[in-house]
Amino acid sequence: MSTLTIVKYGHPILREKARDVKKFGSRERDLITAMAETMYEARGIGLAAPQVGISERLFVVDVDQDDEIGPSSRRLRVFINPEIIWESEEDEPFKEGCLSIPGVEAEVYRPSRIKVVARDENFEPFELEAGELLARVIQHEFDHLEGILFVDRVAASRRAALAGQLNKIKRATLEDLRAAGLAI
């Protein structure tokens, strides 16, 4: 399977609340495989379905991969219809970036630990308590399913400083959509 196109900031799907995955079959398995390949090729550690133009509550995460070791270090985690059911009261800052907002990084405060329930790549239910980087990436990808981007969570002064970069990406995205004949 080939990689997918990652949609960029300004694409309307990134602001939509994604739909639940109602059934699970070969289409969804193929999507998971393609999303994982896309994430690895883009050198990301997480990718949500809306980021590849699909409004479904699904994301993939791998915080263990090591490019120097190669594919044997990969530990792909799949989250279908996830819900964050608990968050720690302690928030921690961390510089985040996003494959849909290339070249932009900013410090975001998020709970340091979470508990999530979801379905895995076999559509089996599971519960996971996560901390540190894994907790952060799960929250970041979960936000994509809610139509929230990490730049929405940065301090207002920092967001204002990023406005020029964000507007440049958004203009290019909208031009691409118009050129493709897609309604905006």
Backbone as a ProteinNet text record, in pm:
[ID]
protein_1_A
[PRIMARY]
MSTLTIVKYGHPILREKARDVKKFGSRERDLITAMAETMYEARGIGLAAPQVGISERLFVVDVDQDDEIGPSSRRLRVFINPEIIWESEEDEPFKEGCLSIPGVEAEVYRPSRIKVVARDENFEPFELEAGELLARVIQHEFDHLEGILFVDRVAASRRAALAGQLNKIKRATLEDLRAAGLAI
[TERTIARY]
85.1	0	89	44.9	123.8	88	168.6	143.1	30.6	-22.6	-134.1	-84.2	-164.2	-131.3	-175.1	-85.6	-118.1	-174.1	-296.5	-357.4	-294.4	-289.3	-220.8	-319.1	-264.1	-337.6	-418.7	-542.7	-632.9	-733.5	-704.6	-799.7	-917	-1040.3	-1157.7	-1172.4	-1127.5	-1146	-1073	-966.2	-890.9	-969.2	-1077.7	-1159.6	-1291.8	-1311.8	-1435.3	-1418.1	-1528.2	-1527.9	-1546.7	-1454	-1456.3	-1569	-1613.7	-1721.2	-1664.8	-1746.2	-1707.6	-1689.8	-1599.1	-1584.3	-1692	-1788.1	-1903.3	-1876.5	-1802.8	-1772.5	-1624.2	-1573.2	-1430.4	-1408.1	-1335.7	-1309.2	-1181.2	-1173.1	-1049.6	-1017.7	-1120.3	-1096.6	-1023.7	-1069.9	-1009.6	-868.4	-850	-715.7	-618	-664.6	-581.1	-549.5	-648.5	-628	-522.2	-530.2	-432.1	-291.8	-278.5	-148.2	-95	-180.4	-138.5	-104.6	-182.6	-152.9	-19.1	7.4	135.3	251.3	239.7	345	366.6	256	263.5	333.2	296	356.3	506.3	545.3	688	765.5	708.9	777.8	795.8	695.8	701.4	783.7	833	912	831.9	703.4	616.9	606.5	543.2	520.6	371.9	288.3	144.6	77.7	-36.5	-111.6	-257.3	-345.4	-489.2	-554.5	-663.4	-732.3	-768.6	-816.9	-845.7	-723.7	-604.8	-483.5	-456.4	-524	-512.3	-645.8	-728	-852.2	-968.9	-962.4	-1069.2	-1127.1	-1255	-1320.6	-1367.7	-1272.6	-1304	-1219.6	-1274.2	-1208.9	-1107.3	-991.9	-885.6	-752.4	-656.2	-520.1	-419	-296.7	-185.5	-74.6	-0.5	104.8	222.4	342.6	462.2	568	581.5	681.3	811.1	816.2	933.2	1028	984.5	1067	1199.8	1300.8	1434.5	1490	1506.6	1551.9	1687.6	1774	1906.4	1897	1801.4	1782.8	1704.1	1604.9	1523.8	1390.6	1323.4	1188.3	1174.1	1280.9	1269.1	1237.9	1260.3	1231.6	1087.2	1013.2	876.6	782.3	691.6	587	458.6	393	273.5	158.4	92	-29.9	-143.3	-256.3	-373.4	-485	-549.6	-659.2	-780.9	-884.9	-1009	-1117.4	-1191.6	-1297.3	-1247.4	-1134.5	-1079.2	-1158.4	-1149.5	-1204	-1101.4	-1069.4	-983	-1074.7	-1058.2	-1150.9	-1093.6	-965.1	-904.2	-780.6	-760.7	-641.1	-586.3	-455.6	-395.5	-418.5	-412.9	-429.2	-302.9	-189.8	-61.8	-41.2	-23.8	6.7	156.7	208.5	350.2	365	462.4	487.6	578	559.9	644.8	629	737.1	730.5	671.7	561.9	494.1	505.1	492.5	482.1	372.9	348.5	240	269.7	246.1	268.4	178.1	64.1	-27.1	7.2	103.9	146.1	299.1	353.4	498.7	575.8	685.5	774.3	732.3	621.1	571.1	582.2	643.2	652.3	618.1	556.2	522.7	502.2	525.7	507.9	359	318.9	179.7	179	87.5	68.6	-40	-10.7	-107.8	-93.2	-200	-187.5	-72.4	1.6	119	83.9	-34.2	-79.4	-225.9	-262.2	-401.2	-437.7	-566.7	-616.7	-712	-694.3	-774.1	-834.4	-956.8	-1017.9	-1037.5	-1019.1	-1030.6	-1042.4	-1041.8	-1032.6	-900.1	-842.3	-711.9	-726.9	-616.5	-616.1	-698.5	-739	-829.7	-971.8	-995.2	-1123.3	-1160.4	-1058.4	-1078	-1064.1	-1152.8	-1143.4	-1021.8	-965	-855.1	-857.6	-787.4	-769.7	-620.5	-573.7	-431.2	-410.8	-324.1	-279.8	-143.7	-128.1	-4.9	48.6	179.3	246.2	349.4	411.1	521	485.1	576.7	556.8	435.5	413.3	298.4	167.9	154.5	32.9	14	121.6	114.5	70.9	130.7	98.5	-45.8	-91.4	-231.6	-323.9	-295	-379.4	-376.1	-258.8	-244.3	-328	-315.8	-391.8	-541.1	-576.7	-717.6	-776.5	-700.7	-747.5	-783.8	-704.4	-736.6	-876.3	-916.5	-1049.5	-1159.7	-1124	-1219.4	-1215.9	-1130.9	-1117.6	-1032.8	-947.3	-860.6	-716.6	-643.2	-502.8	-415.4	-291.4	-205.3	-188.2	-193.4	-178.3	-295.6	-408.4	-522.4	-494	-397.4	-367.2	-245.1	-180.9	-64.6	-111	-24	-55.2	-88.1	-180.9	-227.6	-112.3	-16.8	95.4	179.1	199.1	276.2	198	65.9	-18	-11.5	-12.8	-2.9	130.7	236.7	368.7	375.1	292	289.8	196.2	118.1	12.6	64.5	179.1	233.7	260.8	326.1	355.4	226.3	131	4.8	-73.7	-77.5	-150.4	-87	45.2	114.8	76.8	76.8	39	-106.8	-193.2	-336.6	-362.4	-297.8	-316	-275.9	-162.7	-116.2	-214.8	-267.6	-365.2	-491.1	-542.2	-664.8	-643	-526.4	-495.1	-493.9	-434.8	-432.1	-573.1	-658.8	-796.6	-872.8	-855.1	-921.1	-872.2	-741	-682.9	-735.5	-766.3	-820.4	-971.2	-1030.1	-1173.8	-1259	-1200.9	-1276.2	-1338.2	-1460.9	-1529.3	-1463.8	-1459	-1395.9	-1500
-118.2	0	123.6	226	348.4	444.1	547.2	646.1	739.7	808.8	900.2	1044.1	1134.9	1276.7	1334.5	1402.4	1467.6	1605.4	1631.8	1762.5	1864.7	1987	2093.2	2190.4	2267.3	2370.8	2454.7	2477.8	2551.4	2461.2	2331.4	2236.8	2221.7	2236.4	2233.1	2105.4	1991.1	1865.5	1866.9	1946.2	1952.4	2021.9	2089	2159.6	2088.9	1972.7	1896.6	1795.5	1767.1	1656.4	1528.4	1435.9	1312.8	1219.5	1137.7	1040.6	911.2	845.3	714.9	614	521	406.9	307.6	282.3	197	49.2	21.7	-118.2	-127.3	-247.8	-266.2	-381.9	-352.8	-456.7	-428.2	-480.2	-468.4	-322.7	-241.3	-99.5	-31.9	-57.5	3.8	-51.1	-180.5	-239.2	-176.2	-160.6	-97	47.8	117.5	256	263.2	174.2	171.6	148.6	53.1	24.4	146.6	209.8	327.4	444.8	462.1	570.2	546.5	422.6	391.5	419.3	373.3	397.3	546.6	620.8	765.6	832	792.8	849.4	822	696.9	662.5	737.7	744.9	815.1	963.4	1022.5	1164.8	1189.4	1080.4	1087.7	1147.9	1109.2	1152.7	1045.6	1081.7	984.7	964.3	1030	1011.4	1067	1008.5	1055.1	1016.2	1114.6	1092.3	1090.1	1014.5	1001.3	1136.5	1236	1364.6	1427	1394.2	1448.4	1390.9	1282.7	1227.7	1240.9	1334.9	1368.5	1277.2	1199	1104	1137.4	1170.2	1211.6	1090.3	1018	901.8	907.3	853.9	857.3	743.2	768.9	669.2	742.4	693.3	744	635.1	657.1	565.5	643.4	572.6	634.4	537.8	592.3	513.3	606.9	605.8	691	615.4	487.5	403.4	389.3	427.5	407.9	482.8	424.6	482.4	466.2	578.2	573.3	505.6	517.8	455.4	303.4	252.9	107.9	54.5	132.2	91.2	32	-34.4	-86	-179.9	-246.1	-339.2	-267.3	-135.2	-59.8	-10	-31.8	20.6	-53.3	24.9	-31.7	47	12.8	84.4	56.4	163.6	152.6	214.8	146.8	191.2	223	337.2	381.6	410.3	328.6	346.2	386.1	490.6	544.5	566.6	634.6	652.6	752.3	732.6	828	842.6	964.2	988.3	993.6	896.5	884.4	940.9	975.1	1034.8	1112.5	1227.2	1309.1	1347.9	1349.2	1395.4	1545.6	1592.2	1735.7	1812.5	1742.9	1806.9	1822.1	1946.7	1975.3	1995.9	1953.9	1973.2	2041.2	2131.3	2194.7	2107.1	2117	2043.2	2108.4	2118.3	2176.2	2073.4	2110.7	2021.8	2075.3	1984.7	2016.1	1927.9	1938.9	1862.5	1844.2	1723.6	1696.8	1781.7	1827.1	1911	2059.5	2093.5	2233.3	2235.9	2209.4	2193.7	2320.1	2296.7	2406.6	2488.6	2454	2530.1	2443.9	2500.2	2433.5	2534.7	2486.7	2575.1	2492.2	2555.6	2488.7	2478.4	2357.9	2330	2263	2306.8	2242	2136.8	2015.8	1906.4	1825.1	1751.8	1661.5	1563.1	1536.7	1450.4	1302.4	1265.3	1125.1	1123.6	1018.5	1001.1	853.2	828.5	692.7	701.3	609.9	610.4	472.5	470.6	346.5	361.3	250.6	253.5	110.4	97.7	-33.1	-36.7	-156.5	-171.1	-208.3	-248.5	-282.9	-406.3	-481.7	-595.9	-562.7	-436.3	-382.4	-438.5	-481.4	-530.5	-413.6	-406.5	-296.5	-311.2	-198	-197.9	-68.6	-70.9	46.9	63.7	187.2	213.8	335.7	322.8	439.3	477.5	604.5	649.6	774.5	789	907.4	955.6	1065.5	1123.2	1145.1	1109	1137.3	1064.7	940.5	866.6	936.7	983	1054.6	1180.5	1251.6	1376.4	1348.9	1248.7	1219.9	1171.7	1089.1	1044.8	1166	1258.8	1377.6	1464.2	1479	1557.8	1496.7	1365.5	1298.9	1297.9	1278.6	1283.7	1420.8	1526.5	1660.9	1668.8	1604.3	1605.8	1549	1450.3	1390.5	1484.9	1582.7	1681.7	1811.3	1818	1939.7	2046.3	2003.4	2094.6	2071.7	2180.6	2172.5	2221.7	2176.1	2213.8	2364.2	2436.6	2582.6	2648.6	2578.6	2631.3	2629.6	2550.4	2532.3	2611.9	2684.2	2763.2	2896.8	2959.2	3089.5	3189.7	3279.9	3377	3458.3	3497.9	3578	3497.9	3371.7	3286.2	3260.7	3241	3218.6	3340.5	3459.5	3582.1	3586.6	3540.7	3539	3438.5	3335.6	3232.8	3268	3374.2	3406.7	3415.4	3475.5	3488.7	3354	3264.4	3130.1	3054.4	3062.7	2989.9	3041.6	3173	3230.3	3190.1	3180.7	3138.9	2995	2906	2766	2758.3	2834	2831.9	2882.2	2991.2	3043.5	2939.6	2874.2	2772	2655.5	2615.5	2505.8	2543.5	2663.1	2706.9	2719.7	2766.2	2773.4	2633.8	2537.9	2399.3	2342.2	2370.6	2321	2382.8	2512.4	2579.2	2520.7	2500.9	2445.8	2305.7	2232.1	2096.4	2098.4	2218.8	2230.9	2190.3	2192.2	2155.2	2278.7	2264.6	2375.7	2400.6	2525.7	2561.1	2619.3
0	0	0	-66.5	-74.8	39.3	49.4	153.7	111.2	209.8	189.4	191.6	139.9	143.7	277.7	344.2	471.4	440.5	487.4	463.6	557.9	512.1	585.3	651	742.4	814.8	715.9	750	662.4	593.8	587.2	528.1	624.8	575.9	664.7	747.3	696.1	769.7	903.7	914	1039.6	1150.8	1115.7	1215	1242.7	1181.4	1202.6	1314.7	1383.4	1478.5	1396.6	1411.6	1331.5	1374.9	1280.5	1305.6	1363.4	1447	1500.9	1387.9	1408	1317.9	1359.6	1272	1305.2	1279.8	1172.6	1140.6	1109.5	1119.1	1099	1003.3	896	796.9	721.7	600.3	522.4	487.7	463.9	434.1	549.4	671.2	789.5	813.9	791.4	806.4	706.2	582.9	480.5	518	573	614.8	725.2	823	932.3	876.2	785.3	724	650	570.8	493.9	585.8	692.5	787.1	856.4	895	960.3	864.5	740.7	642.1	620.9	614.3	595.1	713	834.6	955.4	958.2	932.8	935.6	827.2	707.2	598.4	630.6	696.9	732	858.4	919	1041.7	1156.8	1161.3	1269.7	1376.1	1487.7	1595.5	1621.9	1543.2	1552.9	1428.8	1392.6	1276.2	1294	1280.1	1293.3	1155.3	1143	1014	951.6	1028.7	965	896.6	942.6	881.4	742.7	708.3	573.2	499.8	547.4	478.5	506.6	613.8	645.6	782.4	784.7	909.1	988.3	1045.2	1128.7	1254.8	1363.2	1494	1503.8	1445.8	1436.8	1431.8	1510.3	1496.1	1527	1477.2	1501.3	1571.1	1656.9	1737.4	1746.3	1741.3	1771	1828	1959.3	2024.5	2050.4	2015.2	2042.6	1924.4	1805	1686.1	1698.3	1642.2	1642.5	1501.5	1432.2	1292.8	1277.3	1377.8	1368.9	1377.2	1455.6	1468	1349.1	1303.7	1189.7	1230	1134.6	1157.9	1277.5	1318.1	1431.2	1562.1	1566.6	1688.9	1694	1588.6	1581.6	1675.3	1734.5	1820.1	1793.2	1684.9	1643.4	1738.6	1778.9	1859.1	1778.6	1776.3	1700.7	1798.9	1778.6	1864.1	1776.4	1791.5	1716.6	1816.2	1784	1870.8	2014.3	2030.5	2165	2249.2	2378.6	2475.7	2586.6	2621.7	2736.8	2858	2948.8	3062.1	3191.8	3190.9	3309.6	3268.7	3333.6	3313.5	3450	3464.4	3589.1	3603.5	3725.2	3749.1	3713.4	3712.3	3684.3	3533.8	3489.4	3349.4	3334	3219.4	3189.6	3054.1	3041.5	2912.2	2825.9	2695.5	2602	2465.9	2392	2258	2162.4	2097.6	2003.1	1861.3	1767.8	1627	1569.2	1440	1378.5	1230.3	1180.5	1038.7	949.6	1001.6	924.1	932.9	1018.1	1032.4	1024.6	906.3	892.8	930.6	1003.1	1038.4	1158.4	1220.8	1335.7	1460.6	1563.7	1693.6	1801.5	1909	2020.6	2146	2259.2	2387.6	2420.6	2459.4	2495	2632	2717.9	2847.8	2833.6	2880.6	2878.7	3006.7	3044.3	3159.2	3138.2	3245.5	3234.6	3225.5	3274.1	3268.3	3225.7	3153.8	3110.8	3114.5	3107	3086.4	2967.6	2873.4	2751.1	2729.4	2676.2	2629.3	2478.7	2407.4	2261.5	2211.7	2079.8	2016	1941.1	1931.1	1866.5	1719	1656.6	1513.6	1481.1	1581.8	1562.6	1606.8	1636.1	1682	1820	1894.6	2031	2128.1	2228.4	2325.2	2416.5	2455.9	2552.7	2632.6	2744.2	2828.5	2851.1	2848.2	2863	2950.7	3050.3	3126.2	3070.6	3037.5	2972.5	3040.5	3035.1	3087.1	2987.7	3022.7	2946.9	2800.3	2709.2	2567.2	2510.4	2551.2	2498.4	2534.1	2658	2698.6	2614.9	2592.6	2515.2	2371.4	2308.4	2168.2	2155.9	2248.5	2246.2	2255.3	2345.9	2360	2233.8	2175	2052.1	1939.3	1921.8	1815.4	1846.4	1972.9	2012.1	1977.9	2002.2	1966.2	1818.5	1732.1	1589	1563.5	1639.7	1622	1666.6	1748.4	1798.8	1717.6	1616.9	1536.8	1603.9	1696.7	1771.5	1726.8	1706.2	1667.8	1782.4	1786.4	1899.2	1910.6	1799.3	1805.3	1877.3	1888.1	1963.9	2113.5	2154.7	2297	2344.1	2256	2297.7	2354.3	2432.4	2491.9	2381.2	2410.6	2311.2	2252.3	2335.4	2284.8	2184.5	2211.4	2120.6	1992.5	2005.5	1887.9	1795.9	1855.9	1776	1702	1768.2	1705.1	1589.5	1595.8	1491	1375.4	1390.9	1293.9	1150.7	1130.5	995.4	930.9	1005.7	954.1	925.1	1018.5	1002.5	882.9	865.6	751.8	619.2	616.2	493.6	457.2	556.7	532.2	488.5	556.4	525.1	382.8	344.4	208	103.6	124.7	29.7	23.3	138.5	142.8	66.4	90.8	23.1	-127.4	-168.3	-311.9	-373.6	-302.8	-351.3	-363.7	-265.4	-269.9	-386.6	-407.8	-521.1	-653.8	-664.4	-787.7	-816.2	-709.9	-725.6	-749.2	-748.2	-771.9	-653.4	-535	-415.2	-352.3	-308.4	-242.1	-106.7	-69.7	57.8	151.3
[MASK]
++++++++++++++++++++++++++++++++++++++++++++++++++++++++++++++++++++++++++++++++++++++++++++++++++++++++++++++++++++++++++++++++++++++++++++++++++++++++++++++++++++++++++++++++++++++++

